[in-house]
Structures are given as structure tokens and as C-alpha cells.
Amino acid sequence: MLGNQTGTQGTTIYSPASCVLGSFHSSTPESRPGGSAAMARLGLPVFLLLCFSLLRLGSGRPPQPQMSQIERLWQEVNSLKEMQALQTVCLRGIKANRKCYLTSEEAKHYHEANEDCIAQGGTLATPRDLLENNELRDYAKRSAPGSRDFWIGVADIVKEGQYVDVNSLPVTFFNWDRSKKQPTGTKRESCVALSVAAQGKWHDEVCRHLKTYICEYIIP
């Protein structure tokens, strides 16, 4: 029989044929009204992974290997979900140098901005060279024309004058606005913003000021 079968204890046993038929149905355009191609590509492998786990459960093998296999399958499903979320971010923002960048829709304090980026799977953007800095500047101009400057992932909160990124690693590239004598060197101004008004130059600012910001996501 090609479909599902019911055992003597009332347990449903899923046959390979039913999984194949289900995967064929999930891959047809008619079964996804309004769905995108990206969702279709993700949905089919997720369906097959779950289907395989059900077949394993109905095979009568020892429970411990089954559980470890199912745990691995769920890890793969979660990885696929993370990849889908990252693809969504990249579609909304820009992609450059194996990274995706996305500007915020509202202004936050520096620490709140970084926490928001982390919650979405990224960090505050940290330009590593002039090319990346200029790409961020141009993207910020296009995506948020009403904002003058954006928080980036550079600060000297722990030790005055020792600038680090959000992972506490030393920053080696700087783009200070020397016409404004930046950085000013005051202890109150410990967080760095990229100024669109100053053509992408950096200003040190008070961390509790409300600013829009740019999140950075690493492409695997």
C-alpha cells in the first residue's frame, strides 16, 4: 500500500511512498499560493527532514539512536530557519564583503541599539576599512535620508582612548572627522557614530543619545 498504514495498537506508520508524495505536493506551485521561491526551497528540505524522522520512529529500532538522530535533524531544521532569517535581512538591506547591513527604523541609546542587533542575530556594524565605511555611508543615505548619523560598533567605554568593537577587540581602522577635532577625548563621549552629514566621518558621542543605527550580519 502506498499511503499510511495503521498498526495493531492504532499507531500510524508512515511509509516512504507517503513521504515522497507529500514532498512532491509541497514542491508544486499550486500548493503554495502566494509563496515565494525562497520559501519553497526551504520548505521542501524541512519537510523531508521531518518525514525521515517519522520513518525512523516507525522502524522499530532502539530508542536512543532514534533520539540522537532526531535531535540532529532538528538542529538542521533550526539551521535552515536561521539561514532563511538571514536571507530576509539581506533582502531588506544590502550585501557587501560577506556581510549584510540593515539600518534601524527607530532611534535608540547605544547599548539598546547593540542589544537589538544581537537579538536579530547580528551586532552593530563595524567598518574595517574605508571601502566598508563608504558603503555604509552610501547605504545609510539611501535607506534613512532623514537621519544625520548612525551608531556603529566602536566605543572606548572601558578605557578612555582605547577603542574596541562590540566583541572587545581592538579597532585598527578609524575615520575621525578631523575638521571637528574628533575624537574630543572627553569621558562622557564614549560611543562612536558615523555621520552622513560629514560624508561618513566618525564622531564620538554620549552613549545615551538617541540615534538610528546599522546592524551587521555575517554571511556563512
KETI-38589 format. One record per residue (C-alpha): chain; z, x, y; residue number from 1. Coordinates in nm, 3 decimals, m for minus. Layout:
REM residues N
<lumse><lotor>A</lotor><w>Z</w><u>X</u><v>Y</v><drenvo>NUM</drenvo></lumse>
...
This chain:
REM residues 220
<lumse><lotor>A</lotor><w>0.000</w><u>0.000</u><v>0.000</v><drenvo>1</drenvo></lumse>
<lumse><lotor>A</lotor><w>m0.092</w><u>0.135</u><v>0.345</v><drenvo>2</drenvo></lumse>
<lumse><lotor>A</lotor><w>0.179</w><u>m0.033</u><v>0.551</v><drenvo>3</drenvo></lumse>
<lumse><lotor>A</lotor><w>0.557</w><u>m0.004</u><v>0.548</v><drenvo>4</drenvo></lumse>
<lumse><lotor>A</lotor><w>0.747</w><u>m0.093</u><v>0.230</v><drenvo>5</drenvo></lumse>
<lumse><lotor>A</lotor><w>1.095</w><u>m0.239</u><v>0.178</v><drenvo>6</drenvo></lumse>
<lumse><lotor>A</lotor><w>1.319</w><u>m0.078</u><v>m0.083</v><drenvo>7</drenvo></lumse>
<lumse><lotor>A</lotor><w>1.564</w><u>m0.248</u><v>m0.317</v><drenvo>8</drenvo></lumse>
<lumse><lotor>A</lotor><w>1.850</w><u>m0.210</u><v>m0.067</v><drenvo>9</drenvo></lumse>
<lumse><lotor>A</lotor><w>1.648</w><u>m0.362</u><v>0.217</v><drenvo>10</drenvo></lumse>
<lumse><lotor>A</lotor><w>1.577</w><u>m0.020</u><v>0.372</v><drenvo>11</drenvo></lumse>
<lumse><lotor>A</lotor><w>1.239</w><u>0.014</u><v>0.539</v><drenvo>12</drenvo></lumse>
<lumse><lotor>A</lotor><w>1.036</w><u>0.306</u><v>0.406</v><drenvo>13</drenvo></lumse>
<lumse><lotor>A</lotor><w>0.767</w><u>0.437</u><v>0.639</v><drenvo>14</drenvo></lumse>
<lumse><lotor>A</lotor><w>0.452</w><u>0.557</u><v>0.468</v><drenvo>15</drenvo></lumse>
<lumse><lotor>A</lotor><w>0.228</w><u>0.834</u><v>0.604</v><drenvo>16</drenvo></lumse>
<lumse><lotor>A</lotor><w>m0.052</w><u>0.582</u><v>0.645</v><drenvo>17</drenvo></lumse>
<lumse><lotor>A</lotor><w>0.153</w><u>0.362</u><v>0.880</v><drenvo>18</drenvo></lumse>
<lumse><lotor>A</lotor><w>0.227</w><u>0.663</u><v>1.100</v><drenvo>19</drenvo></lumse>
<lumse><lotor>A</lotor><w>m0.138</w><u>0.762</u><v>1.110</v><drenvo>20</drenvo></lumse>
<lumse><lotor>A</lotor><w>m0.240</w><u>0.407</u><v>1.200</v><drenvo>21</drenvo></lumse>
<lumse><lotor>A</lotor><w>0.030</w><u>0.392</u><v>1.467</v><drenvo>22</drenvo></lumse>
<lumse><lotor>A</lotor><w>m0.078</w><u>0.723</u><v>1.617</v><drenvo>23</drenvo></lumse>
<lumse><lotor>A</lotor><w>m0.440</w><u>0.605</u><v>1.623</v><drenvo>24</drenvo></lumse>
<lumse><lotor>A</lotor><w>m0.340</w><u>0.287</u><v>1.804</v><drenvo>25</drenvo></lumse>
<lumse><lotor>A</lotor><w>m0.126</w><u>0.479</u><v>2.058</v><drenvo>26</drenvo></lumse>
<lumse><lotor>A</lotor><w>m0.418</w><u>0.709</u><v>2.136</v><drenvo>27</drenvo></lumse>
<lumse><lotor>A</lotor><w>m0.671</w><u>0.435</u><v>2.216</v><drenvo>28</drenvo></lumse>
<lumse><lotor>A</lotor><w>m0.734</w><u>0.347</u><v>2.584</v><drenvo>29</drenvo></lumse>
<lumse><lotor>A</lotor><w>m0.692</w><u>m0.026</u><v>2.511</v><drenvo>30</drenvo></lumse>
<lumse><lotor>A</lotor><w>m0.329</w><u>0.030</u><v>2.407</v><drenvo>31</drenvo></lumse>
<lumse><lotor>A</lotor><w>m0.240</w><u>0.193</u><v>2.740</v><drenvo>32</drenvo></lumse>
<lumse><lotor>A</lotor><w>m0.332</w><u>m0.050</u><v>3.020</v><drenvo>33</drenvo></lumse>
<lumse><lotor>A</lotor><w>m0.292</w><u>0.137</u><v>3.349</v><drenvo>34</drenvo></lumse>
<lumse><lotor>A</lotor><w>m0.166</w><u>0.451</u><v>3.172</v><drenvo>35</drenvo></lumse>
<lumse><lotor>A</lotor><w>m0.271</w><u>0.798</u><v>3.281</v><drenvo>36</drenvo></lumse>
<lumse><lotor>A</lotor><w>m0.438</w><u>1.063</u><v>3.068</v><drenvo>37</drenvo></lumse>
<lumse><lotor>A</lotor><w>m0.135</w><u>1.290</u><v>3.113</v><drenvo>38</drenvo></lumse>
<lumse><lotor>A</lotor><w>0.099</w><u>1.024</u><v>2.973</v><drenvo>39</drenvo></lumse>
<lumse><lotor>A</lotor><w>m0.137</w><u>0.968</u><v>2.679</v><drenvo>40</drenvo></lumse>
<lumse><lotor>A</lotor><w>m0.139</w><u>1.337</u><v>2.594</v><drenvo>41</drenvo></lumse>
<lumse><lotor>A</lotor><w>0.241</w><u>1.340</u><v>2.598</v><drenvo>42</drenvo></lumse>
<lumse><lotor>A</lotor><w>0.289</w><u>1.007</u><v>2.418</v><drenvo>43</drenvo></lumse>
<lumse><lotor>A</lotor><w>0.091</w><u>1.094</u><v>2.105</v><drenvo>44</drenvo></lumse>
<lumse><lotor>A</lotor><w>0.280</w><u>1.413</u><v>2.010</v><drenvo>45</drenvo></lumse>
<lumse><lotor>A</lotor><w>0.616</w><u>1.244</u><v>2.082</v><drenvo>46</drenvo></lumse>
<lumse><lotor>A</lotor><w>0.516</w><u>0.952</u><v>1.856</v><drenvo>47</drenvo></lumse>
<lumse><lotor>A</lotor><w>0.410</w><u>1.188</u><v>1.578</v><drenvo>48</drenvo></lumse>
<lumse><lotor>A</lotor><w>0.734</w><u>1.388</u><v>1.601</v><drenvo>49</drenvo></lumse>
<lumse><lotor>A</lotor><w>0.946</w><u>1.074</u><v>1.573</v><drenvo>50</drenvo></lumse>
<lumse><lotor>A</lotor><w>0.727</w><u>0.940</u><v>1.293</v><drenvo>51</drenvo></lumse>
<lumse><lotor>A</lotor><w>0.766</w><u>1.264</u><v>1.100</v><drenvo>52</drenvo></lumse>
<lumse><lotor>A</lotor><w>1.144</w><u>1.243</u><v>1.133</v><drenvo>53</drenvo></lumse>
<lumse><lotor>A</lotor><w>1.141</w><u>0.888</u><v>0.991</v><drenvo>54</drenvo></lumse>
<lumse><lotor>A</lotor><w>0.932</w><u>1.003</u><v>0.695</v><drenvo>55</drenvo></lumse>
<lumse><lotor>A</lotor><w>1.184</w><u>1.279</u><v>0.631</v><drenvo>56</drenvo></lumse>
<lumse><lotor>A</lotor><w>1.468</w><u>1.027</u><v>0.633</v><drenvo>57</drenvo></lumse>
<lumse><lotor>A</lotor><w>1.290</w><u>0.815</u><v>0.373</v><drenvo>58</drenvo></lumse>
<lumse><lotor>A</lotor><w>1.208</w><u>1.106</u><v>0.144</v><drenvo>59</drenvo></lumse>
<lumse><lotor>A</lotor><w>1.546</w><u>1.119</u><v>m0.034</v><drenvo>60</drenvo></lumse>
<lumse><lotor>A</lotor><w>1.609</w><u>1.487</u><v>0.047</v><drenvo>61</drenvo></lumse>
<lumse><lotor>A</lotor><w>1.960</w><u>1.627</u><v>0.113</v><drenvo>62</drenvo></lumse>
<lumse><lotor>A</lotor><w>2.105</w><u>1.502</u><v>0.447</v><drenvo>63</drenvo></lumse>
<lumse><lotor>A</lotor><w>2.194</w><u>1.840</u><v>0.603</v><drenvo>64</drenvo></lumse>
<lumse><lotor>A</lotor><w>1.838</w><u>1.981</u><v>0.613</v><drenvo>65</drenvo></lumse>
<lumse><lotor>A</lotor><w>1.722</w><u>1.643</u><v>0.741</v><drenvo>66</drenvo></lumse>
<lumse><lotor>A</lotor><w>1.967</w><u>1.651</u><v>1.031</v><drenvo>67</drenvo></lumse>
<lumse><lotor>A</lotor><w>1.877</w><u>2.005</u><v>1.132</v><drenvo>68</drenvo></lumse>
<lumse><lotor>A</lotor><w>1.509</w><u>1.916</u><v>1.121</v><drenvo>69</drenvo></lumse>
<lumse><lotor>A</lotor><w>1.565</w><u>1.602</u><v>1.329</v><drenvo>70</drenvo></lumse>
<lumse><lotor>A</lotor><w>1.766</w><u>1.800</u><v>1.584</v><drenvo>71</drenvo></lumse>
<lumse><lotor>A</lotor><w>1.477</w><u>2.044</u><v>1.619</v><drenvo>72</drenvo></lumse>
<lumse><lotor>A</lotor><w>1.235</w><u>1.755</u><v>1.659</v><drenvo>73</drenvo></lumse>
<lumse><lotor>A</lotor><w>1.446</w><u>1.602</u><v>1.934</v><drenvo>74</drenvo></lumse>
<lumse><lotor>A</lotor><w>1.459</w><u>1.940</u><v>2.108</v><drenvo>75</drenvo></lumse>
<lumse><lotor>A</lotor><w>1.081</w><u>1.946</u><v>2.103</v><drenvo>76</drenvo></lumse>
<lumse><lotor>A</lotor><w>1.070</w><u>1.591</u><v>2.241</v><drenvo>77</drenvo></lumse>
<lumse><lotor>A</lotor><w>1.305</w><u>1.690</u><v>2.525</v><drenvo>78</drenvo></lumse>
<lumse><lotor>A</lotor><w>1.091</w><u>1.995</u><v>2.600</v><drenvo>79</drenvo></lumse>
<lumse><lotor>A</lotor><w>0.785</w><u>1.771</u><v>2.623</v><drenvo>80</drenvo></lumse>
<lumse><lotor>A</lotor><w>0.972</w><u>1.542</u><v>2.864</v><drenvo>81</drenvo></lumse>
<lumse><lotor>A</lotor><w>1.066</w><u>1.842</u><v>3.082</v><drenvo>82</drenvo></lumse>
<lumse><lotor>A</lotor><w>0.704</w><u>1.956</u><v>3.087</v><drenvo>83</drenvo></lumse>
<lumse><lotor>A</lotor><w>0.594</w><u>1.606</u><v>3.190</v><drenvo>84</drenvo></lumse>
<lumse><lotor>A</lotor><w>0.850</w><u>1.603</u><v>3.474</v><drenvo>85</drenvo></lumse>
<lumse><lotor>A</lotor><w>0.729</w><u>1.944</u><v>3.592</v><drenvo>86</drenvo></lumse>
<lumse><lotor>A</lotor><w>0.367</w><u>1.825</u><v>3.586</v><drenvo>87</drenvo></lumse>
<lumse><lotor>A</lotor><w>0.469</w><u>1.529</u><v>3.804</v><drenvo>88</drenvo></lumse>
<lumse><lotor>A</lotor><w>0.634</w><u>1.765</u><v>4.055</v><drenvo>89</drenvo></lumse>
<lumse><lotor>A</lotor><w>0.326</w><u>1.985</u><v>4.066</v><drenvo>90</drenvo></lumse>
<lumse><lotor>A</lotor><w>0.102</w><u>1.684</u><v>4.131</v><drenvo>91</drenvo></lumse>
<lumse><lotor>A</lotor><w>0.320</w><u>1.579</u><v>4.425</v><drenvo>92</drenvo></lumse>
<lumse><lotor>A</lotor><w>0.350</w><u>1.930</u><v>4.573</v><drenvo>93</drenvo></lumse>
<lumse><lotor>A</lotor><w>0.146</w><u>2.249</u><v>4.547</v><drenvo>94</drenvo></lumse>
<lumse><lotor>A</lotor><w>0.099</w><u>2.506</u><v>4.272</v><drenvo>95</drenvo></lumse>
<lumse><lotor>A</lotor><w>0.084</w><u>2.879</u><v>4.352</v><drenvo>96</drenvo></lumse>
<lumse><lotor>A</lotor><w>0.174</w><u>3.205</u><v>4.174</v><drenvo>97</drenvo></lumse>
<lumse><lotor>A</lotor><w>0.302</w><u>3.029</u><v>3.858</v><drenvo>98</drenvo></lumse>
<lumse><lotor>A</lotor><w>0.533</w><u>2.816</u><v>4.072</v><drenvo>99</drenvo></lumse>
<lumse><lotor>A</lotor><w>0.532</w><u>2.462</u><v>4.209</v><drenvo>100</drenvo></lumse>
<lumse><lotor>A</lotor><w>0.669</w><u>2.379</u><v>4.553</v><drenvo>101</drenvo></lumse>
<lumse><lotor>A</lotor><w>0.781</w><u>2.041</u><v>4.681</v><drenvo>102</drenvo></lumse>
<lumse><lotor>A</lotor><w>0.921</w><u>1.953</u><v>5.025</v><drenvo>103</drenvo></lumse>
<lumse><lotor>A</lotor><w>1.213</w><u>1.713</u><v>5.058</v><drenvo>104</drenvo></lumse>
<lumse><lotor>A</lotor><w>1.188</w><u>1.365</u><v>5.202</v><drenvo>105</drenvo></lumse>
<lumse><lotor>A</lotor><w>1.519</w><u>1.386</u><v>5.388</v><drenvo>106</drenvo></lumse>
<lumse><lotor>A</lotor><w>1.734</w><u>1.645</u><v>5.566</v><drenvo>107</drenvo></lumse>
<lumse><lotor>A</lotor><w>2.048</w><u>1.790</u><v>5.405</v><drenvo>108</drenvo></lumse>
<lumse><lotor>A</lotor><w>2.304</w><u>2.066</u><v>5.453</v><drenvo>109</drenvo></lumse>
<lumse><lotor>A</lotor><w>2.204</w><u>2.397</u><v>5.292</v><drenvo>110</drenvo></lumse>
<lumse><lotor>A</lotor><w>2.432</w><u>2.360</u><v>4.988</v><drenvo>111</drenvo></lumse>
<lumse><lotor>A</lotor><w>2.338</w><u>1.995</u><v>4.936</v><drenvo>112</drenvo></lumse>
<lumse><lotor>A</lotor><w>1.972</w><u>2.091</u><v>4.956</v><drenvo>113</drenvo></lumse>
<lumse><lotor>A</lotor><w>2.011</w><u>2.355</u><v>4.685</v><drenvo>114</drenvo></lumse>
<lumse><lotor>A</lotor><w>2.209</w><u>2.115</u><v>4.464</v><drenvo>115</drenvo></lumse>
<lumse><lotor>A</lotor><w>1.932</w><u>1.857</u><v>4.498</v><drenvo>116</drenvo></lumse>
<lumse><lotor>A</lotor><w>1.669</w><u>2.112</u><v>4.392</v><drenvo>117</drenvo></lumse>
<lumse><lotor>A</lotor><w>1.882</w><u>2.215</u><v>4.093</v><drenvo>118</drenvo></lumse>
<lumse><lotor>A</lotor><w>1.928</w><u>1.850</u><v>3.990</v><drenvo>119</drenvo></lumse>
<lumse><lotor>A</lotor><w>1.547</w><u>1.822</u><v>3.974</v><drenvo>120</drenvo></lumse>
<lumse><lotor>A</lotor><w>1.513</w><u>2.136</u><v>3.761</v><drenvo>121</drenvo></lumse>
<lumse><lotor>A</lotor><w>1.438</w><u>2.387</u><v>4.039</v><drenvo>122</drenvo></lumse>
<lumse><lotor>A</lotor><w>1.602</w><u>2.585</u><v>4.319</v><drenvo>123</drenvo></lumse>
<lumse><lotor>A</lotor><w>1.549</w><u>2.632</u><v>4.690</v><drenvo>124</drenvo></lumse>
<lumse><lotor>A</lotor><w>1.220</w><u>2.816</u><v>4.739</v><drenvo>125</drenvo></lumse>
<lumse><lotor>A</lotor><w>1.244</w><u>3.191</u><v>4.796</v><drenvo>126</drenvo></lumse>
<lumse><lotor>A</lotor><w>0.928</w><u>3.363</u><v>4.923</v><drenvo>127</drenvo></lumse>
<lumse><lotor>A</lotor><w>0.889</w><u>3.703</u><v>4.752</v><drenvo>128</drenvo></lumse>
<lumse><lotor>A</lotor><w>0.608</w><u>3.836</u><v>4.972</v><drenvo>129</drenvo></lumse>
<lumse><lotor>A</lotor><w>0.403</w><u>3.749</u><v>5.280</v><drenvo>130</drenvo></lumse>
<lumse><lotor>A</lotor><w>0.143</w><u>3.560</u><v>5.074</v><drenvo>131</drenvo></lumse>
<lumse><lotor>A</lotor><w>0.404</w><u>3.324</u><v>4.928</v><drenvo>132</drenvo></lumse>
<lumse><lotor>A</lotor><w>0.567</w><u>3.287</u><v>5.269</v><drenvo>133</drenvo></lumse>
<lumse><lotor>A</lotor><w>0.239</w><u>3.185</u><v>5.432</v><drenvo>134</drenvo></lumse>
<lumse><lotor>A</lotor><w>0.160</w><u>2.942</u><v>5.150</v><drenvo>135</drenvo></lumse>
<lumse><lotor>A</lotor><w>0.497</w><u>2.774</u><v>5.205</v><drenvo>136</drenvo></lumse>
<lumse><lotor>A</lotor><w>0.437</w><u>2.764</u><v>5.580</v><drenvo>137</drenvo></lumse>
<lumse><lotor>A</lotor><w>0.096</w><u>2.600</u><v>5.544</v><drenvo>138</drenvo></lumse>
<lumse><lotor>A</lotor><w>0.218</w><u>2.354</u><v>5.281</v><drenvo>139</drenvo></lumse>
<lumse><lotor>A</lotor><w>0.520</w><u>2.258</u><v>5.495</v><drenvo>140</drenvo></lumse>
<lumse><lotor>A</lotor><w>0.293</w><u>2.192</u><v>5.793</v><drenvo>141</drenvo></lumse>
<lumse><lotor>A</lotor><w>0.076</w><u>1.957</u><v>5.587</v><drenvo>142</drenvo></lumse>
<lumse><lotor>A</lotor><w>0.346</w><u>1.774</u><v>5.394</v><drenvo>143</drenvo></lumse>
<lumse><lotor>A</lotor><w>0.607</w><u>1.727</u><v>5.668</v><drenvo>144</drenvo></lumse>
<lumse><lotor>A</lotor><w>0.439</w><u>1.757</u><v>6.008</v><drenvo>145</drenvo></lumse>
<lumse><lotor>A</lotor><w>0.744</w><u>1.614</u><v>6.186</v><drenvo>146</drenvo></lumse>
<lumse><lotor>A</lotor><w>0.979</w><u>1.892</u><v>6.068</v><drenvo>147</drenvo></lumse>
<lumse><lotor>A</lotor><w>1.015</w><u>2.219</u><v>6.258</v><drenvo>148</drenvo></lumse>
<lumse><lotor>A</lotor><w>1.196</w><u>2.428</u><v>5.997</v><drenvo>149</drenvo></lumse>
<lumse><lotor>A</lotor><w>1.298</w><u>2.419</u><v>5.630</v><drenvo>150</drenvo></lumse>
<lumse><lotor>A</lotor><w>1.586</w><u>2.563</u><v>5.430</v><drenvo>151</drenvo></lumse>
<lumse><lotor>A</lotor><w>1.478</w><u>2.837</u><v>5.187</v><drenvo>152</drenvo></lumse>
<lumse><lotor>A</lotor><w>1.681</w><u>3.010</u><v>4.916</v><drenvo>153</drenvo></lumse>
<lumse><lotor>A</lotor><w>1.813</w><u>3.303</u><v>5.120</v><drenvo>154</drenvo></lumse>
<lumse><lotor>A</lotor><w>2.169</w><u>3.345</u><v>5.258</v><drenvo>155</drenvo></lumse>
<lumse><lotor>A</lotor><w>2.439</w><u>3.603</u><v>5.337</v><drenvo>156</drenvo></lumse>
<lumse><lotor>A</lotor><w>2.737</w><u>3.375</u><v>5.280</v><drenvo>157</drenvo></lumse>
<lumse><lotor>A</lotor><w>2.934</w><u>3.614</u><v>5.057</v><drenvo>158</drenvo></lumse>
<lumse><lotor>A</lotor><w>2.891</w><u>3.929</u><v>5.264</v><drenvo>159</drenvo></lumse>
<lumse><lotor>A</lotor><w>2.762</w><u>3.940</u><v>5.620</v><drenvo>160</drenvo></lumse>
<lumse><lotor>A</lotor><w>2.422</w><u>4.109</u><v>5.641</v><drenvo>161</drenvo></lumse>
<lumse><lotor>A</lotor><w>2.373</w><u>4.123</u><v>5.261</v><drenvo>162</drenvo></lumse>
<lumse><lotor>A</lotor><w>2.110</w><u>3.859</u><v>5.192</v><drenvo>163</drenvo></lumse>
<lumse><lotor>A</lotor><w>2.071</w><u>3.724</u><v>4.840</v><drenvo>164</drenvo></lumse>
<lumse><lotor>A</lotor><w>1.872</w><u>3.446</u><v>4.675</v><drenvo>165</drenvo></lumse>
<lumse><lotor>A</lotor><w>2.018</w><u>3.139</u><v>4.503</v><drenvo>166</drenvo></lumse>
<lumse><lotor>A</lotor><w>2.077</w><u>3.346</u><v>4.188</v><drenvo>167</drenvo></lumse>
<lumse><lotor>A</lotor><w>2.282</w><u>3.600</u><v>4.389</v><drenvo>168</drenvo></lumse>
<lumse><lotor>A</lotor><w>2.008</w><u>3.865</u><v>4.351</v><drenvo>169</drenvo></lumse>
<lumse><lotor>A</lotor><w>1.927</w><u>4.092</u><v>4.648</v><drenvo>170</drenvo></lumse>
<lumse><lotor>A</lotor><w>1.634</w><u>3.980</u><v>4.862</v><drenvo>171</drenvo></lumse>
<lumse><lotor>A</lotor><w>1.376</w><u>4.253</u><v>4.926</v><drenvo>172</drenvo></lumse>
<lumse><lotor>A</lotor><w>1.122</w><u>4.062</u><v>5.138</v><drenvo>173</drenvo></lumse>
<lumse><lotor>A</lotor><w>1.210</w><u>3.938</u><v>5.488</v><drenvo>174</drenvo></lumse>
<lumse><lotor>A</lotor><w>1.008</w><u>3.768</u><v>5.759</v><drenvo>175</drenvo></lumse>
<lumse><lotor>A</lotor><w>1.251</w><u>3.756</u><v>6.052</v><drenvo>176</drenvo></lumse>
<lumse><lotor>A</lotor><w>1.146</w><u>3.625</u><v>6.392</v><drenvo>177</drenvo></lumse>
<lumse><lotor>A</lotor><w>1.198</w><u>3.946</u><v>6.590</v><drenvo>178</drenvo></lumse>
<lumse><lotor>A</lotor><w>1.092</w><u>3.774</u><v>6.912</v><drenvo>179</drenvo></lumse>
<lumse><lotor>A</lotor><w>1.417</w><u>3.572</u><v>6.883</v><drenvo>180</drenvo></lumse>
<lumse><lotor>A</lotor><w>1.617</w><u>3.878</u><v>6.775</v><drenvo>181</drenvo></lumse>
<lumse><lotor>A</lotor><w>1.663</w><u>3.735</u><v>6.427</v><drenvo>182</drenvo></lumse>
<lumse><lotor>A</lotor><w>1.887</w><u>3.764</u><v>6.240</v><drenvo>183</drenvo></lumse>
<lumse><lotor>A</lotor><w>2.150</w><u>3.715</u><v>6.507</v><drenvo>184</drenvo></lumse>
<lumse><lotor>A</lotor><w>2.422</w><u>3.862</u><v>6.285</v><drenvo>185</drenvo></lumse>
<lumse><lotor>A</lotor><w>2.691</w><u>3.602</u><v>6.353</v><drenvo>186</drenvo></lumse>
<lumse><lotor>A</lotor><w>2.918</w><u>3.492</u><v>6.068</v><drenvo>187</drenvo></lumse>
<lumse><lotor>A</lotor><w>2.858</w><u>3.124</u><v>6.139</v><drenvo>188</drenvo></lumse>
<lumse><lotor>A</lotor><w>2.484</w><u>3.156</u><v>6.081</v><drenvo>189</drenvo></lumse>
<lumse><lotor>A</lotor><w>2.465</w><u>3.249</u><v>5.713</v><drenvo>190</drenvo></lumse>
<lumse><lotor>A</lotor><w>2.176</w><u>3.040</u><v>5.578</v><drenvo>191</drenvo></lumse>
<lumse><lotor>A</lotor><w>1.805</w><u>3.104</u><v>5.633</v><drenvo>192</drenvo></lumse>
<lumse><lotor>A</lotor><w>1.536</w><u>2.859</u><v>5.740</v><drenvo>193</drenvo></lumse>
<lumse><lotor>A</lotor><w>1.160</w><u>2.908</u><v>5.750</v><drenvo>194</drenvo></lumse>
<lumse><lotor>A</lotor><w>1.037</w><u>2.797</u><v>6.094</v><drenvo>195</drenvo></lumse>
<lumse><lotor>A</lotor><w>0.700</w><u>2.624</u><v>6.101</v><drenvo>196</drenvo></lumse>
<lumse><lotor>A</lotor><w>0.715</w><u>2.625</u><v>6.481</v><drenvo>197</drenvo></lumse>
<lumse><lotor>A</lotor><w>0.743</w><u>3.006</u><v>6.468</v><drenvo>198</drenvo></lumse>
<lumse><lotor>A</lotor><w>0.449</w><u>3.043</u><v>6.225</v><drenvo>199</drenvo></lumse>
<lumse><lotor>A</lotor><w>0.663</w><u>3.089</u><v>5.916</v><drenvo>200</drenvo></lumse>
<lumse><lotor>A</lotor><w>0.914</w><u>3.334</u><v>6.063</v><drenvo>201</drenvo></lumse>
<lumse><lotor>A</lotor><w>1.276</w><u>3.320</u><v>5.946</v><drenvo>202</drenvo></lumse>
<lumse><lotor>A</lotor><w>1.583</w><u>3.218</u><v>6.144</v><drenvo>203</drenvo></lumse>
<lumse><lotor>A</lotor><w>1.946</w><u>3.241</u><v>6.032</v><drenvo>204</drenvo></lumse>
<lumse><lotor>A</lotor><w>2.119</w><u>2.909</u><v>6.090</v><drenvo>205</drenvo></lumse>
<lumse><lotor>A</lotor><w>2.455</w><u>2.736</u><v>6.048</v><drenvo>206</drenvo></lumse>
<lumse><lotor>A</lotor><w>2.463</w><u>2.615</u><v>5.687</v><drenvo>207</drenvo></lumse>
<lumse><lotor>A</lotor><w>2.597</w><u>2.272</u><v>5.779</v><drenvo>208</drenvo></lumse>
<lumse><lotor>A</lotor><w>2.299</w><u>2.188</u><v>5.997</v><drenvo>209</drenvo></lumse>
<lumse><lotor>A</lotor><w>2.079</w><u>1.912</u><v>5.857</v><drenvo>210</drenvo></lumse>
<lumse><lotor>A</lotor><w>1.730</w><u>2.033</u><v>5.770</v><drenvo>211</drenvo></lumse>
<lumse><lotor>A</lotor><w>1.447</w><u>1.945</u><v>5.538</v><drenvo>212</drenvo></lumse>
<lumse><lotor>A</lotor><w>1.391</w><u>2.195</u><v>5.257</v><drenvo>213</drenvo></lumse>
<lumse><lotor>A</lotor><w>1.146</w><u>2.323</u><v>4.997</v><drenvo>214</drenvo></lumse>
<lumse><lotor>A</lotor><w>1.223</w><u>2.324</u><v>4.624</v><drenvo>215</drenvo></lumse>
<lumse><lotor>A</lotor><w>1.068</w><u>2.577</u><v>4.385</v><drenvo>216</drenvo></lumse>
<lumse><lotor>A</lotor><w>0.992</w><u>2.520</u><v>4.016</v><drenvo>217</drenvo></lumse>
<lumse><lotor>A</lotor><w>0.887</w><u>2.793</u><v>3.771</v><drenvo>218</drenvo></lumse>
<lumse><lotor>A</lotor><w>0.585</w><u>2.705</u><v>3.558</v><drenvo>219</drenvo></lumse>
<lumse><lotor>A</lotor><w>0.650</w><u>2.813</u><v>3.194</v><drenvo>220</drenvo></lumse>
